[in-house]
Each structure stands twice: as C-alpha cells, then as structure tokens.
Amino acid sequence: MSHPNGLLAAGGDLSPGRILAAYSQGIFPWFSTGEPILWWSPAPRMVLIPAELKVSRSLSKTLRNLDYEIRVDTAFEAVMSACAEPRPGQDGTWIVPEMVAAYCRLHQLGFAHSFETWIDGRLAGGLYGISIGRMFYGESMFSRRADASKLAFVHMVRHLAAQGVEMIDCQMHTSHLASLGARLLAREVFLATLKEKIAQSQPIGMWEYHYRHEPS
C-alpha cells in the first residue's frame, strides 16, 4: 500500500523462519498491542551507506572525550526492553512482548545482535537489529545518557563496514537518522543490493567486538 506506505500483509506468526524469510525480501513486522501482526515494505526505503555516515562536530567531541565502552551482544534482551520503554509524546510501543520474545529467539540463533554503550559500568544506550549474510537491518535504539545511542550507532556502522556490510536498512525515514547520513533509496535498488548482500557469508568473528575508550 502507498497509504500507509509499505503495508503489505496482516497475520501469520513471528516464528524465526517466517521473520528471516521476510527480512530476506525486504519485509519486516511492525504492529502495536491489539493489532494483528502487520508486515511492511516501504518505498522508498531509508538506508545508511556506511561511507556516508555523518558525525557532527559535537558527536566527534563526545567520541574523543567521554569515558565509555562499546560491547556487542552482552545485554541483548536489556537493550530490547529499554527500546520498548515509553517515550515522550508516545502512548505505547510497537516492541510488544511477542516481538521481544521473537527477537530474543533470533538472538539465540545468531541472527539478532545488539550494540551497547556502557558508561560507569551501566548500560547507557544502544541499538539492536537483524543480520543476514552481510546485510544488517537496524530496528530500534535508546539512550539513557546524552548521545549514548549515537556512540553505539557510530561504532556499529564503522565495525560493520570493516566486515563488508555496504548497506544498513533503517526502514522508515526519520530526521534523526537523516542527521546521521541515512537517505531514501528506490525500492528496486534496495532489493537488488539486499539480494546480493544476504547471499554473502559472514566473516569469522564478525560479532566479536569490544571497544574501551579512556580520554587521554
């Protein structure tokens, strides 16, 4: 559908096989409590090409001067739960309990991953998403400290680029993602790139990442 943009189907289930089959075709689930499972494939598609990442002057300063740690996959469920917490101006969340359970299962199977910002030994921000081949699909992010999610985002983009990931799916347009360099891409270009990248095998150790920054 064009109104709302990308609504494709309703129903089905959130089994690992169905979710992975959907992502492999550029489709993702997104629904709220009381709704059936809704499946989406918006056009154009919001993506980030890692080489086009924008790091503002203020964010660069934070990256240099803050004492922080970036971890991968050490608190996946906690990241999802934090992303599901109510936000100012929102009545609810699409990260309903069924979604948390489904994506935690995908994490156990090695398809869902979290990038986490830790400050003073506490989870301060982060994001999670799905990975198939050398394609990464970003889902949601959260911050408990200023710029904490952006720190995780920058490290994620740079790390995935080093692993041969050339496009990160951001799904829907937001001004926040646009400020980080994401842009809209035509559906046919997105799907062609997606097909190519999911067919590529992941490098050994792709999800072994840890970074500790102590200002000098």
N, C-alpha and C positions, 0 to 999 in steps of 0.2 A: 504494500500500500504506500501511497505518497502522503496520505493524511490518516493517521500519524505515519511519519516517514519510516519505512522499513518494516512495519508489522507484517509478518509472513504467515504465521500459523499459531494455533492455540491448542493446548492439550499435550498428550504424550507424557513422558516422565523425565526424571533427572538422573537416569542411570548413567554410569561412566561411558558406556558405548554410545548412547544417544548424544550426550554432550560433546564428546570428541568428534563424532560424525558431523554434528552441526558446525563446530568450530572449523573443521576441515573444509567446509563450504562457505565460510564467512558468516555463519549464523550463530546467534547467542541468545540465551534465555534472559528475560528481564520482566519481572512482574511484581506485584505487591500483594500483601495479605488479602485474601478474599477473591483474588482473580485466578483464572486458570493459568497454567504455565504459558507464557507468551514468548514467541520466538521472533527475533528481529534480524534484519539485514539492511541497514540504512544505506541510501545512496544520495550524494557522495559519501565516502567513508572518511572519518577522521583518523589520520595515521601520523606517526612520527618517523621520519627517516633519521637514523642516529646521527648522520653527518650534519643534519640541520638543527641539532639541539641548540637552544638559546639559553645561555647562562647569564643572567643580569649581573651588573656590577655589584649589587648588594648581595646576591647569592654567591658570587665568587668570593666575596669577603667572608661570608659565613663558612664556606668550604675551607678557607685558609685559617680562620681564627677560632673556630669553635672546637672544643674538645668533644669528639663524638666517635661512634663506632658503627660500622655498617655490617650487618650479618645477613645471611641468606638461609631461609628455611629453619630457623631456630624457634620460631613462635608463630607458625602459620595460622593456627586457629585464633590466637590472640589478635593477630592483625585483622582477620576477617571480622571478629567480634567488634573490634574498635571501629572498623569501617561501617559497621551496621548501626553504631550509636546515633541517636537523633542529632541533627544539625540545625543550627539557627534557620528559621524560616521553613523547615520541613516538618510535616506531620508524621511521617513514617519513613520506612526504608524498603528498598527492593531486596536487600540482603536478608531475606526471611530465613527462619530456621531450616527450612528444606534446602535452601541454597547453601547455607553454611555446612550442613551435613554432606551434601553432594560434592562440594569443592574440597572439603577435608578428605573425602574418599579419594578424589583425584590427586590430592597431595600425597596420600599414602601410596598411590600407584605411580608417582613420579611425574605427573603432568601439571600439577599446580604448584606455584612457588611464591614465596614472599621475600621481599627486600625490606629490611628493617633498620631503622635508625635508633640506636641506643645512646642515651645521654645519662651520665651519672648512674650507670647500671640499670636504667629503666627504659622500657620501650616508649619512645617519644613520638614515633611516626613510622610510616611505611606504606607499602602497597602490595597487592597480590595480583596474580594473573595466571593464564594458562600457557603452556609451551608445548608445541608440536613441531618436531623437526627443528629447523632454525627460524621458526616464527614464534613471536611472543604476543599474546593478547592481554593488554592491561585491563584490569577490571575496576579497581577502586583504590583510593588512598586516604590516609587520615593523618592528622597532626595533633599532637598534644603540646608541642612547643613550636614556636615560630620557625618556619622553613624546614621542619623535620621531615615532612613528606618529600619536599623538593630535594633534600640531600639524598634520600633513598632513590628518588627518581633519576637524578643525575648519575649516581653510581650504577644504577641498573642499566641505563642507556649505554654508558661507556663500556661496561662489562659485556653486555650482550653484543655490542658492535665488535668487540675483540673476539667474540665467539662466532662471528659470521652472520649475525642477525642484521638484516638490512632494512627491515620494516617492522615497526611495532604498531599493532592495532590499538587505537584509542576509542573506537566505536563511534561515539557521538561528539559533536562539536561543543566545546566549552571555551570561554575566554581564558580560563586558567591554563588549559592545555595549549591553546594557541600562543600564549605568552612564553611557553617553553619550546616553541618551534613546531608544534604539530600543525598539520594542514589537511584540507579536504582533498580526497583523491577520487577520481572517477571509478565507479564500480568495476568496470571491465579491467582496468589497470590493477586495482586492488586484488581482484580474484586471480588474475594471471600471475601476479607476484606471489600471492598466497600459495597457489598450486605448486609453484617452483620451490618455495622455501620449506613447505611441510614435507616435501619428498627428500630433503637432505637430512642426513644423520647428524645427531648432536655430537660435538667433540667430547672426548672423555674428560670428566672433571668440570663440565660446564657449570654445574651448580655448587662447586666448591669455591666460595668467595667469602673473604673476610678482610675488612679494612679497619684499621685503628688510626685515628688522626689525633695527634697531640700538638697543639700550636707550639712553635719554637719561641 
